[in-house]
């Protein structure tokens, strides 16, 4: 799904508004929201890349006429995945672990995590010798953020090296989390990527004696 932000000049006597849309200019229109109090609305049910045609009607003592028509195409929403864990609302909404192939979920007992205002994000992870996330992504450019925090006390710098690939290209040939930050500390790797054939494929591979892992993934469209 994508999103389309609508706004209009408020009607001074309106108690609320009805928002209607169509796939065809001139209608027929289907009501997608009613009882809207503000002169703004965010349509989060639109499909990315599809053009929609909108009208708004004011409601006071009955419903008024439809407004002039406006059209817009949906833009992609950011995708945020809590690797190995359930959906939850932190500073942003993170979906439950999905779109993965391989690896296994893991978790730790809650404790302080450095370098983040959202420590819960790092309490779960997916780990394995070779696993992949195939993220649906309409054609375009994206910012990919990969979140890591080591919590196994047996690990030390050099004991868990891994390789990161995006769309079959090696983008981080040697990632050693503990060589960059201490244990129980968040590390975020930011990459500029593009969709290929409607997806962004993230692959993590073990290149040492211990499994590769990841705590969370963000894929944010570049508008």
Biotite code that builds the C-alpha atoms (Angstrom):
import biotite.structure as struc

atoms = struc.array([
    struc.Atom([0.000, 0.000, 0.000], chain_id="A", res_id=1, res_name="UNK", atom_name="CA", element="C"),
    struc.Atom([0.909, 3.644, -0.389], chain_id="A", res_id=2, res_name="UNK", atom_name="CA", element="C"),
    struc.Atom([-0.419, 6.948, 0.817], chain_id="A", res_id=3, res_name="UNK", atom_name="CA", element="C"),
    struc.Atom([-2.013, 10.082, -0.620], chain_id="A", res_id=4, res_name="UNK", atom_name="CA", element="C"),
    struc.Atom([-2.316, 13.242, 1.479], chain_id="A", res_id=5, res_name="UNK", atom_name="CA", element="C"),
    struc.Atom([-5.380, 15.381, 0.740], chain_id="A", res_id=6, res_name="UNK", atom_name="CA", element="C"),
    struc.Atom([-6.228, 18.890, 1.899], chain_id="A", res_id=7, res_name="UNK", atom_name="CA", element="C"),
    struc.Atom([-8.893, 21.408, 0.954], chain_id="A", res_id=8, res_name="UNK", atom_name="CA", element="C"),
    struc.Atom([-10.290, 24.791, 1.922], chain_id="A", res_id=9, res_name="UNK", atom_name="CA", element="C"),
    struc.Atom([-12.584, 24.307, 4.924], chain_id="A", res_id=10, res_name="UNK", atom_name="CA", element="C"),
    struc.Atom([-16.285, 25.051, 4.640], chain_id="A", res_id=11, res_name="UNK", atom_name="CA", element="C"),
    struc.Atom([-17.293, 27.473, 7.440], chain_id="A", res_id=12, res_name="UNK", atom_name="CA", element="C"),
    struc.Atom([-20.555, 25.654, 8.238], chain_id="A", res_id=13, res_name="UNK", atom_name="CA", element="C"),
    struc.Atom([-19.365, 22.075, 7.874], chain_id="A", res_id=14, res_name="UNK", atom_name="CA", element="C"),
    struc.Atom([-19.681, 19.646, 10.779], chain_id="A", res_id=15, res_name="UNK", atom_name="CA", element="C"),
    struc.Atom([-17.616, 17.032, 8.948], chain_id="A", res_id=16, res_name="UNK", atom_name="CA", element="C"),
    struc.Atom([-16.543, 15.885, 5.494], chain_id="A", res_id=17, res_name="UNK", atom_name="CA", element="C"),
    struc.Atom([-16.966, 12.824, 3.308], chain_id="A", res_id=18, res_name="UNK", atom_name="CA", element="C"),
    struc.Atom([-14.024, 11.791, 1.123], chain_id="A", res_id=19, res_name="UNK", atom_name="CA", element="C"),
    struc.Atom([-14.754, 9.903, -2.081], chain_id="A", res_id=20, res_name="UNK", atom_name="CA", element="C"),
    struc.Atom([-12.506, 8.495, -4.775], chain_id="A", res_id=21, res_name="UNK", atom_name="CA", element="C"),
    struc.Atom([-12.620, 6.799, -8.148], chain_id="A", res_id=22, res_name="UNK", atom_name="CA", element="C"),
    struc.Atom([-10.234, 5.126, -10.553], chain_id="A", res_id=23, res_name="UNK", atom_name="CA", element="C"),
    struc.Atom([-11.884, 7.089, -13.360], chain_id="A", res_id=24, res_name="UNK", atom_name="CA", element="C"),
    struc.Atom([-12.047, 10.851, -13.798], chain_id="A", res_id=25, res_name="UNK", atom_name="CA", element="C"),
    struc.Atom([-15.638, 11.978, -13.277], chain_id="A", res_id=26, res_name="UNK", atom_name="CA", element="C"),
    struc.Atom([-16.584, 8.969, -11.160], chain_id="A", res_id=27, res_name="UNK", atom_name="CA", element="C"),
    struc.Atom([-18.501, 7.040, -10.115], chain_id="A", res_id=28, res_name="UNK", atom_name="CA", element="C"),
    struc.Atom([-17.038, 7.699, -6.666], chain_id="A", res_id=29, res_name="UNK", atom_name="CA", element="C"),
    struc.Atom([-16.848, 5.438, -3.635], chain_id="A", res_id=30, res_name="UNK", atom_name="CA", element="C"),
    struc.Atom([-16.796, 6.923, -0.132], chain_id="A", res_id=31, res_name="UNK", atom_name="CA", element="C"),
    struc.Atom([-13.510, 6.005, 1.555], chain_id="A", res_id=32, res_name="UNK", atom_name="CA", element="C"),
    struc.Atom([-13.995, 8.073, 4.720], chain_id="A", res_id=33, res_name="UNK", atom_name="CA", element="C"),
    struc.Atom([-16.860, 9.874, 6.429], chain_id="A", res_id=34, res_name="UNK", atom_name="CA", element="C"),
    struc.Atom([-17.173, 12.038, 9.520], chain_id="A", res_id=35, res_name="UNK", atom_name="CA", element="C"),
    struc.Atom([-13.735, 13.568, 8.899], chain_id="A", res_id=36, res_name="UNK", atom_name="CA", element="C"),
    struc.Atom([-13.412, 16.614, 11.147], chain_id="A", res_id=37, res_name="UNK", atom_name="CA", element="C"),
    struc.Atom([-10.339, 18.355, 9.742], chain_id="A", res_id=38, res_name="UNK", atom_name="CA", element="C"),
    struc.Atom([-9.864, 19.716, 6.228], chain_id="A", res_id=39, res_name="UNK", atom_name="CA", element="C"),
    struc.Atom([-7.146, 17.130, 5.641], chain_id="A", res_id=40, res_name="UNK", atom_name="CA", element="C"),
    struc.Atom([-7.125, 13.378, 5.103], chain_id="A", res_id=41, res_name="UNK", atom_name="CA", element="C"),
    struc.Atom([-4.429, 10.735, 4.600], chain_id="A", res_id=42, res_name="UNK", atom_name="CA", element="C"),
    struc.Atom([-5.538, 7.880, 2.359], chain_id="A", res_id=43, res_name="UNK", atom_name="CA", element="C"),
    struc.Atom([-3.457, 4.848, 3.355], chain_id="A", res_id=44, res_name="UNK", atom_name="CA", element="C"),
    struc.Atom([-5.395, 2.313, 1.264], chain_id="A", res_id=45, res_name="UNK", atom_name="CA", element="C"),
    struc.Atom([-4.175, 3.501, -2.148], chain_id="A", res_id=46, res_name="UNK", atom_name="CA", element="C"),
    struc.Atom([-2.031, 1.252, -4.327], chain_id="A", res_id=47, res_name="UNK", atom_name="CA", element="C"),
    struc.Atom([1.393, 2.598, -5.243], chain_id="A", res_id=48, res_name="UNK", atom_name="CA", element="C"),
    struc.Atom([1.595, 3.955, -8.785], chain_id="A", res_id=49, res_name="UNK", atom_name="CA", element="C"),
    struc.Atom([-2.184, 4.060, -9.325], chain_id="A", res_id=50, res_name="UNK", atom_name="CA", element="C"),
    struc.Atom([-3.836, 7.423, -10.047], chain_id="A", res_id=51, res_name="UNK", atom_name="CA", element="C"),
    struc.Atom([-6.969, 8.147, -8.014], chain_id="A", res_id=52, res_name="UNK", atom_name="CA", element="C"),
    struc.Atom([-9.592, 10.862, -8.490], chain_id="A", res_id=53, res_name="UNK", atom_name="CA", element="C"),
    struc.Atom([-11.030, 12.487, -5.367], chain_id="A", res_id=54, res_name="UNK", atom_name="CA", element="C"),
    struc.Atom([-13.946, 14.697, -4.417], chain_id="A", res_id=55, res_name="UNK", atom_name="CA", element="C"),
    struc.Atom([-14.965, 15.963, -0.972], chain_id="A", res_id=56, res_name="UNK", atom_name="CA", element="C"),
    struc.Atom([-18.431, 16.853, 0.294], chain_id="A", res_id=57, res_name="UNK", atom_name="CA", element="C"),
    struc.Atom([-19.259, 18.882, 3.398], chain_id="A", res_id=58, res_name="UNK", atom_name="CA", element="C"),
    struc.Atom([-21.842, 17.624, 5.882], chain_id="A", res_id=59, res_name="UNK", atom_name="CA", element="C"),
    struc.Atom([-23.937, 20.033, 7.975], chain_id="A", res_id=60, res_name="UNK", atom_name="CA", element="C"),
    struc.Atom([-27.734, 19.726, 7.783], chain_id="A", res_id=61, res_name="UNK", atom_name="CA", element="C"),
    struc.Atom([-27.334, 16.985, 5.225], chain_id="A", res_id=62, res_name="UNK", atom_name="CA", element="C"),
    struc.Atom([-24.596, 16.415, 2.685], chain_id="A", res_id=63, res_name="UNK", atom_name="CA", element="C"),
    struc.Atom([-23.521, 19.149, 0.294], chain_id="A", res_id=64, res_name="UNK", atom_name="CA", element="C"),
    struc.Atom([-22.405, 18.888, -3.307], chain_id="A", res_id=65, res_name="UNK", atom_name="CA", element="C"),
    struc.Atom([-19.164, 17.257, -4.290], chain_id="A", res_id=66, res_name="UNK", atom_name="CA", element="C"),
    struc.Atom([-16.133, 19.509, -4.632], chain_id="A", res_id=67, res_name="UNK", atom_name="CA", element="C"),
    struc.Atom([-14.136, 19.898, -7.791], chain_id="A", res_id=68, res_name="UNK", atom_name="CA", element="C"),
    struc.Atom([-12.176, 16.764, -8.580], chain_id="A", res_id=69, res_name="UNK", atom_name="CA", element="C"),
    struc.Atom([-8.481, 16.384, -7.758], chain_id="A", res_id=70, res_name="UNK", atom_name="CA", element="C"),
    struc.Atom([-6.185, 13.551, -8.809], chain_id="A", res_id=71, res_name="UNK", atom_name="CA", element="C"),
    struc.Atom([-3.053, 12.064, -7.289], chain_id="A", res_id=72, res_name="UNK", atom_name="CA", element="C"),
    struc.Atom([-0.923, 8.914, -7.392], chain_id="A", res_id=73, res_name="UNK", atom_name="CA", element="C"),
    struc.Atom([0.102, 7.109, -4.229], chain_id="A", res_id=74, res_name="UNK", atom_name="CA", element="C"),
    struc.Atom([3.687, 7.142, -3.017], chain_id="A", res_id=75, res_name="UNK", atom_name="CA", element="C"),
    struc.Atom([5.215, 4.156, -1.266], chain_id="A", res_id=76, res_name="UNK", atom_name="CA", element="C"),
    struc.Atom([5.219, 3.942, 2.505], chain_id="A", res_id=77, res_name="UNK", atom_name="CA", element="C"),
    struc.Atom([8.356, 3.182, 4.437], chain_id="A", res_id=78, res_name="UNK", atom_name="CA", element="C"),
    struc.Atom([8.709, -0.488, 5.368], chain_id="A", res_id=79, res_name="UNK", atom_name="CA", element="C"),
    struc.Atom([10.005, -1.291, 8.846], chain_id="A", res_id=80, res_name="UNK", atom_name="CA", element="C"),
    struc.Atom([10.514, -4.884, 9.995], chain_id="A", res_id=81, res_name="UNK", atom_name="CA", element="C"),
    struc.Atom([11.267, -6.072, 13.523], chain_id="A", res_id=82, res_name="UNK", atom_name="CA", element="C"),
    struc.Atom([13.507, -9.017, 12.617], chain_id="A", res_id=83, res_name="UNK", atom_name="CA", element="C"),
    struc.Atom([12.701, -12.145, 14.612], chain_id="A", res_id=84, res_name="UNK", atom_name="CA", element="C"),
    struc.Atom([9.986, -10.390, 16.593], chain_id="A", res_id=85, res_name="UNK", atom_name="CA", element="C"),
    struc.Atom([6.354, -9.245, 16.680], chain_id="A", res_id=86, res_name="UNK", atom_name="CA", element="C"),
    struc.Atom([4.830, -5.997, 15.490], chain_id="A", res_id=87, res_name="UNK", atom_name="CA", element="C"),
    struc.Atom([5.151, -3.117, 17.906], chain_id="A", res_id=88, res_name="UNK", atom_name="CA", element="C"),
    struc.Atom([4.936, 0.663, 18.111], chain_id="A", res_id=89, res_name="UNK", atom_name="CA", element="C"),
    struc.Atom([8.132, 2.393, 19.157], chain_id="A", res_id=90, res_name="UNK", atom_name="CA", element="C"),
    struc.Atom([9.287, 5.701, 17.748], chain_id="A", res_id=91, res_name="UNK", atom_name="CA", element="C"),
    struc.Atom([7.819, 4.286, 14.505], chain_id="A", res_id=92, res_name="UNK", atom_name="CA", element="C"),
    struc.Atom([5.560, 1.342, 13.758], chain_id="A", res_id=93, res_name="UNK", atom_name="CA", element="C"),
    struc.Atom([7.525, -1.860, 13.143], chain_id="A", res_id=94, res_name="UNK", atom_name="CA", element="C"),
    struc.Atom([5.806, -4.811, 11.491], chain_id="A", res_id=95, res_name="UNK", atom_name="CA", element="C"),
    struc.Atom([6.264, -8.383, 12.649], chain_id="A", res_id=96, res_name="UNK", atom_name="CA", element="C"),
    struc.Atom([9.094, -10.320, 11.023], chain_id="A", res_id=97, res_name="UNK", atom_name="CA", element="C"),
    struc.Atom([8.167, -11.088, 7.411], chain_id="A", res_id=98, res_name="UNK", atom_name="CA", element="C"),
    struc.Atom([9.491, -11.504, 3.852], chain_id="A", res_id=99, res_name="UNK", atom_name="CA", element="C"),
    struc.Atom([12.370, -13.691, 5.083], chain_id="A", res_id=100, res_name="UNK", atom_name="CA", element="C"),
    struc.Atom([13.788, -16.930, 3.723], chain_id="A", res_id=101, res_name="UNK", atom_name="CA", element="C"),
    struc.Atom([16.054, -18.914, 6.039], chain_id="A", res_id=102, res_name="UNK", atom_name="CA", element="C"),
    struc.Atom([17.541, -18.069, 9.387], chain_id="A", res_id=103, res_name="UNK", atom_name="CA", element="C"),
    struc.Atom([15.861, -18.445, 12.769], chain_id="A", res_id=104, res_name="UNK", atom_name="CA", element="C"),
    struc.Atom([14.430, -15.957, 15.278], chain_id="A", res_id=105, res_name="UNK", atom_name="CA", element="C"),
    struc.Atom([16.147, -15.218, 18.569], chain_id="A", res_id=106, res_name="UNK", atom_name="CA", element="C"),
    struc.Atom([15.632, -12.895, 21.532], chain_id="A", res_id=107, res_name="UNK", atom_name="CA", element="C"),
    struc.Atom([17.259, -11.486, 24.645], chain_id="A", res_id=108, res_name="UNK", atom_name="CA", element="C"),
    struc.Atom([15.955, -10.322, 27.997], chain_id="A", res_id=109, res_name="UNK", atom_name="CA", element="C"),
    struc.Atom([15.209, -6.581, 27.996], chain_id="A", res_id=110, res_name="UNK", atom_name="CA", element="C"),
    struc.Atom([18.141, -4.424, 29.075], chain_id="A", res_id=111, res_name="UNK", atom_name="CA", element="C"),
    struc.Atom([19.582, -1.004, 28.196], chain_id="A", res_id=112, res_name="UNK", atom_name="CA", element="C"),
    struc.Atom([20.879, -0.691, 24.631], chain_id="A", res_id=113, res_name="UNK", atom_name="CA", element="C"),
    struc.Atom([23.280, 2.113, 23.817], chain_id="A", res_id=114, res_name="UNK", atom_name="CA", element="C"),
    struc.Atom([23.149, 4.469, 20.848], chain_id="A", res_id=115, res_name="UNK", atom_name="CA", element="C"),
    struc.Atom([19.361, 4.271, 20.380], chain_id="A", res_id=116, res_name="UNK", atom_name="CA", element="C"),
    struc.Atom([16.151, 5.775, 21.737], chain_id="A", res_id=117, res_name="UNK", atom_name="CA", element="C"),
    struc.Atom([14.275, 2.572, 20.818], chain_id="A", res_id=118, res_name="UNK", atom_name="CA", element="C"),
    struc.Atom([15.993, -0.298, 22.669], chain_id="A", res_id=119, res_name="UNK", atom_name="CA", element="C"),
    struc.Atom([13.059, -2.707, 22.210], chain_id="A", res_id=120, res_name="UNK", atom_name="CA", element="C"),
    struc.Atom([13.948, -2.936, 18.530], chain_id="A", res_id=121, res_name="UNK", atom_name="CA", element="C"),
    struc.Atom([17.156, -4.771, 19.445], chain_id="A", res_id=122, res_name="UNK", atom_name="CA", element="C"),
    struc.Atom([15.674, -7.378, 21.800], chain_id="A", res_id=123, res_name="UNK", atom_name="CA", element="C"),
    struc.Atom([14.885, -9.741, 18.898], chain_id="A", res_id=124, res_name="UNK", atom_name="CA", element="C"),
    struc.Atom([16.768, -10.759, 15.789], chain_id="A", res_id=125, res_name="UNK", atom_name="CA", element="C"),
    struc.Atom([17.004, -13.228, 12.914], chain_id="A", res_id=126, res_name="UNK", atom_name="CA", element="C"),
    struc.Atom([20.229, -15.195, 12.562], chain_id="A", res_id=127, res_name="UNK", atom_name="CA", element="C"),
    struc.Atom([21.653, -17.892, 10.318], chain_id="A", res_id=128, res_name="UNK", atom_name="CA", element="C"),
    struc.Atom([24.475, -18.912, 8.032], chain_id="A", res_id=129, res_name="UNK", atom_name="CA", element="C"),
    struc.Atom([22.758, -17.532, 4.920], chain_id="A", res_id=130, res_name="UNK", atom_name="CA", element="C"),
    struc.Atom([19.330, -15.878, 4.957], chain_id="A", res_id=131, res_name="UNK", atom_name="CA", element="C"),
    struc.Atom([17.452, -13.370, 2.853], chain_id="A", res_id=132, res_name="UNK", atom_name="CA", element="C"),
    struc.Atom([14.750, -10.709, 3.052], chain_id="A", res_id=133, res_name="UNK", atom_name="CA", element="C"),
    struc.Atom([12.901, -10.143, -0.233], chain_id="A", res_id=134, res_name="UNK", atom_name="CA", element="C"),
    struc.Atom([11.199, -6.786, 0.244], chain_id="A", res_id=135, res_name="UNK", atom_name="CA", element="C"),
    struc.Atom([8.445, -5.744, -2.192], chain_id="A", res_id=136, res_name="UNK", atom_name="CA", element="C"),
    struc.Atom([9.372, -2.320, -3.548], chain_id="A", res_id=137, res_name="UNK", atom_name="CA", element="C"),
    struc.Atom([7.866, -0.477, -6.527], chain_id="A", res_id=138, res_name="UNK", atom_name="CA", element="C"),
    struc.Atom([10.367, 0.870, -9.039], chain_id="A", res_id=139, res_name="UNK", atom_name="CA", element="C"),
    struc.Atom([12.400, 3.688, -7.527], chain_id="A", res_id=140, res_name="UNK", atom_name="CA", element="C"),
    struc.Atom([15.218, 4.624, -5.189], chain_id="A", res_id=141, res_name="UNK", atom_name="CA", element="C"),
    struc.Atom([15.293, 3.852, -1.478], chain_id="A", res_id=142, res_name="UNK", atom_name="CA", element="C"),
    struc.Atom([17.285, 4.346, 1.695], chain_id="A", res_id=143, res_name="UNK", atom_name="CA", element="C"),
    struc.Atom([17.967, 0.974, 3.314], chain_id="A", res_id=144, res_name="UNK", atom_name="CA", element="C"),
    struc.Atom([18.839, 0.943, 7.025], chain_id="A", res_id=145, res_name="UNK", atom_name="CA", element="C"),
    struc.Atom([20.098, -2.256, 8.632], chain_id="A", res_id=146, res_name="UNK", atom_name="CA", element="C"),
    struc.Atom([20.008, -2.402, 12.443], chain_id="A", res_id=147, res_name="UNK", atom_name="CA", element="C"),
    struc.Atom([22.374, -4.508, 14.554], chain_id="A", res_id=148, res_name="UNK", atom_name="CA", element="C"),
    struc.Atom([23.220, -4.923, 18.249], chain_id="A", res_id=149, res_name="UNK", atom_name="CA", element="C"),
    struc.Atom([25.296, -7.815, 19.568], chain_id="A", res_id=150, res_name="UNK", atom_name="CA", element="C"),
    struc.Atom([24.001, -9.317, 22.812], chain_id="A", res_id=151, res_name="UNK", atom_name="CA", element="C"),
    struc.Atom([25.845, -12.628, 23.088], chain_id="A", res_id=152, res_name="UNK", atom_name="CA", element="C"),
    struc.Atom([28.589, -12.135, 25.673], chain_id="A", res_id=153, res_name="UNK", atom_name="CA", element="C"),
    struc.Atom([30.731, -14.919, 24.169], chain_id="A", res_id=154, res_name="UNK", atom_name="CA", element="C"),
    struc.Atom([31.304, -12.761, 21.089], chain_id="A", res_id=155, res_name="UNK", atom_name="CA", element="C"),
    struc.Atom([34.308, -10.463, 20.614], chain_id="A", res_id=156, res_name="UNK", atom_name="CA", element="C"),
    struc.Atom([35.639, -8.405, 17.715], chain_id="A", res_id=157, res_name="UNK", atom_name="CA", element="C"),
    struc.Atom([36.455, -10.761, 14.864], chain_id="A", res_id=158, res_name="UNK", atom_name="CA", element="C"),
    struc.Atom([34.262, -13.655, 16.036], chain_id="A", res_id=159, res_name="UNK", atom_name="CA", element="C"),
    struc.Atom([31.120, -12.826, 14.021], chain_id="A", res_id=160, res_name="UNK", atom_name="CA", element="C"),
    struc.Atom([32.101, -11.369, 10.639], chain_id="A", res_id=161, res_name="UNK", atom_name="CA", element="C"),
    struc.Atom([29.374, -11.346, 8.008], chain_id="A", res_id=162, res_name="UNK", atom_name="CA", element="C"),
    struc.Atom([28.762, -10.243, 4.448], chain_id="A", res_id=163, res_name="UNK", atom_name="CA", element="C"),
    struc.Atom([25.804, -8.152, 3.287], chain_id="A", res_id=164, res_name="UNK", atom_name="CA", element="C"),
    struc.Atom([24.453, -8.295, -0.249], chain_id="A", res_id=165, res_name="UNK", atom_name="CA", element="C"),
    struc.Atom([21.676, -6.244, -1.838], chain_id="A", res_id=166, res_name="UNK", atom_name="CA", element="C"),
    struc.Atom([20.140, -7.402, -5.110], chain_id="A", res_id=167, res_name="UNK", atom_name="CA", element="C"),
    struc.Atom([22.956, -9.975, -5.462], chain_id="A", res_id=168, res_name="UNK", atom_name="CA", element="C"),
    struc.Atom([25.707, -7.343, -5.187], chain_id="A", res_id=169, res_name="UNK", atom_name="CA", element="C"),
    struc.Atom([28.093, -7.310, -2.221], chain_id="A", res_id=170, res_name="UNK", atom_name="CA", element="C"),
    struc.Atom([27.569, -3.959, -0.478], chain_id="A", res_id=171, res_name="UNK", atom_name="CA", element="C"),
    struc.Atom([29.356, -4.676, 2.821], chain_id="A", res_id=172, res_name="UNK", atom_name="CA", element="C"),
    struc.Atom([32.045, -7.330, 2.271], chain_id="A", res_id=173, res_name="UNK", atom_name="CA", element="C"),
    struc.Atom([33.029, -7.522, 5.936], chain_id="A", res_id=174, res_name="UNK", atom_name="CA", element="C"),
    struc.Atom([30.684, -6.386, 8.688], chain_id="A", res_id=175, res_name="UNK", atom_name="CA", element="C"),
    struc.Atom([31.974, -6.965, 12.223], chain_id="A", res_id=176, res_name="UNK", atom_name="CA", element="C"),
    struc.Atom([29.541, -5.307, 14.629], chain_id="A", res_id=177, res_name="UNK", atom_name="CA", element="C"),
    struc.Atom([31.741, -5.560, 17.725], chain_id="A", res_id=178, res_name="UNK", atom_name="CA", element="C"),
    struc.Atom([34.677, -4.080, 15.828], chain_id="A", res_id=179, res_name="UNK", atom_name="CA", element="C"),
    struc.Atom([32.597, -0.903, 15.454], chain_id="A", res_id=180, res_name="UNK", atom_name="CA", element="C"),
    struc.Atom([30.538, -0.668, 18.665], chain_id="A", res_id=181, res_name="UNK", atom_name="CA", element="C"),
    struc.Atom([30.564, -2.353, 22.105], chain_id="A", res_id=182, res_name="UNK", atom_name="CA", element="C"),
    struc.Atom([28.194, -5.137, 23.100], chain_id="A", res_id=183, res_name="UNK", atom_name="CA", element="C"),
    struc.Atom([24.599, -4.012, 23.831], chain_id="A", res_id=184, res_name="UNK", atom_name="CA", element="C"),
    struc.Atom([25.037, -1.029, 21.499], chain_id="A", res_id=185, res_name="UNK", atom_name="CA", element="C"),
    struc.Atom([23.055, -0.273, 18.349], chain_id="A", res_id=186, res_name="UNK", atom_name="CA", element="C"),
    struc.Atom([24.794, -0.029, 14.987], chain_id="A", res_id=187, res_name="UNK", atom_name="CA", element="C"),
    struc.Atom([22.886, 1.196, 11.920], chain_id="A", res_id=188, res_name="UNK", atom_name="CA", element="C"),
    struc.Atom([24.217, 0.758, 8.397], chain_id="A", res_id=189, res_name="UNK", atom_name="CA", element="C"),
    struc.Atom([22.636, 3.074, 5.811], chain_id="A", res_id=190, res_name="UNK", atom_name="CA", element="C"),
    struc.Atom([22.708, 2.257, 2.098], chain_id="A", res_id=191, res_name="UNK", atom_name="CA", element="C"),
    struc.Atom([21.239, 3.867, -1.008], chain_id="A", res_id=192, res_name="UNK", atom_name="CA", element="C"),
    struc.Atom([19.554, 1.177, -3.105], chain_id="A", res_id=193, res_name="UNK", atom_name="CA", element="C"),
    struc.Atom([17.169, 0.799, -6.033], chain_id="A", res_id=194, res_name="UNK", atom_name="CA", element="C"),
    struc.Atom([14.329, -1.605, -6.652], chain_id="A", res_id=195, res_name="UNK", atom_name="CA", element="C"),
    struc.Atom([15.006, -4.375, -9.179], chain_id="A", res_id=196, res_name="UNK", atom_name="CA", element="C"),
    struc.Atom([12.033, -6.202, -10.690], chain_id="A", res_id=197, res_name="UNK", atom_name="CA", element="C"),
    struc.Atom([9.759, -4.771, -8.005], chain_id="A", res_id=198, res_name="UNK", atom_name="CA", element="C"),
    struc.Atom([11.831, -5.792, -5.014], chain_id="A", res_id=199, res_name="UNK", atom_name="CA", element="C"),
    struc.Atom([14.900, -5.138, -2.887], chain_id="A", res_id=200, res_name="UNK", atom_name="CA", element="C"),
    struc.Atom([16.646, -8.347, -1.837], chain_id="A", res_id=201, res_name="UNK", atom_name="CA", element="C"),
    struc.Atom([18.807, -8.211, 1.307], chain_id="A", res_id=202, res_name="UNK", atom_name="CA", element="C"),
    struc.Atom([21.055, -11.203, 1.967], chain_id="A", res_id=203, res_name="UNK", atom_name="CA", element="C"),
    struc.Atom([23.238, -11.783, 5.047], chain_id="A", res_id=204, res_name="UNK", atom_name="CA", element="C"),
    struc.Atom([25.932, -14.467, 5.048], chain_id="A", res_id=205, res_name="UNK", atom_name="CA", element="C"),
    struc.Atom([28.119, -15.930, 7.745], chain_id="A", res_id=206, res_name="UNK", atom_name="CA", element="C"),
    struc.Atom([31.806, -15.728, 6.797], chain_id="A", res_id=207, res_name="UNK", atom_name="CA", element="C"),
    struc.Atom([33.260, -16.816, 10.141], chain_id="A", res_id=208, res_name="UNK", atom_name="CA", element="C"),
    struc.Atom([32.448, -19.417, 12.771], chain_id="A", res_id=209, res_name="UNK", atom_name="CA", element="C"),
    struc.Atom([29.314, -17.658, 14.088], chain_id="A", res_id=210, res_name="UNK", atom_name="CA", element="C"),
    struc.Atom([25.993, -16.945, 12.400], chain_id="A", res_id=211, res_name="UNK", atom_name="CA", element="C"),
    struc.Atom([25.131, -13.705, 10.656], chain_id="A", res_id=212, res_name="UNK", atom_name="CA", element="C"),
    struc.Atom([22.272, -11.753, 12.245], chain_id="A", res_id=213, res_name="UNK", atom_name="CA", element="C"),
    struc.Atom([20.112, -8.662, 11.964], chain_id="A", res_id=214, res_name="UNK", atom_name="CA", element="C"),
    struc.Atom([17.749, -6.942, 14.405], chain_id="A", res_id=215, res_name="UNK", atom_name="CA", element="C"),
    struc.Atom([15.656, -4.758, 12.110], chain_id="A", res_id=216, res_name="UNK", atom_name="CA", element="C"),
    struc.Atom([15.327, -3.484, 8.549], chain_id="A", res_id=217, res_name="UNK", atom_name="CA", element="C"),
    struc.Atom([13.994, -0.192, 7.213], chain_id="A", res_id=218, res_name="UNK", atom_name="CA", element="C"),
    struc.Atom([13.302, 0.537, 3.552], chain_id="A", res_id=219, res_name="UNK", atom_name="CA", element="C"),
    struc.Atom([12.357, 4.177, 2.994], chain_id="A", res_id=220, res_name="UNK", atom_name="CA", element="C"),
    struc.Atom([11.406, 5.517, -0.451], chain_id="A", res_id=221, res_name="UNK", atom_name="CA", element="C"),
    struc.Atom([13.295, 8.556, -1.698], chain_id="A", res_id=222, res_name="UNK", atom_name="CA", element="C"),
    struc.Atom([10.616, 11.076, -2.628], chain_id="A", res_id=223, res_name="UNK", atom_name="CA", element="C"),
])
